[in-house]
Amino acid sequence: IWMAASTAFFGVIRTAKEFGSIILDIDTKMTNLAKVMSDDADLEGVFDRATQSAERFGQSISQALDAYTEFARQGYQADELGMLADAGLVASNVGEITAQQASEYMTASLIQWKKDAKDAMGIIDSWNEISNNYATTTEKLAQGQARAGATARAMGLDFDQLNAIVGTVKCCRIKIG
């Protein structure tokens, strides 16, 4: 009886500590988000939207807030954050990368190709389609776009052509020596 009682007692204490650390993490992320958003932003609405996104895409609220913060840090406004964060969470699911990494890669592509927030999911779809059908990954395509997007655009290539090039180079790269 004493063993069961002590296990239950210390289990409750451990759960309370874990719950406290989750609350602290979310509070810290909301504070960071508030720092990079405009003063008139509806943080409660953003939190509700992030919670819905996390549930819909099987991610934690912490990861959803990371995506929101990354896009807000890049200067996107509250009305665009939902679409962008959703795309970032989808990218983290299909690309096996963190939501923050996905957000960074997607921001680079959006800016370099001068695309709008509404085009974010199309970027992810393109990366995922190529990674599903060829020997490359979403992360490698995203990295290639981040590194070469502006140069490719200056050379007259479009987004899909660069994806094809990066996918070909990444899947067929041969080490010599």
Secondary structure, DSSP 8 states (H G I E B T S, - for coil): -HHHHHHHHHHHHHHHHHHHHHHHHHHHHHHHHHHHS-TT--HHHHHHHHHHHHHHTT--HHHHHHHHHHHHHTT--HHHHHHHHHHHHHHHHHHTS-HHHHHHHHHHHHHHTT--GGGHHHHHHHHHHHHHHSS--HHHHHHHHHHHHHHHHHTT--HHHHHHHHHHHHHH-----
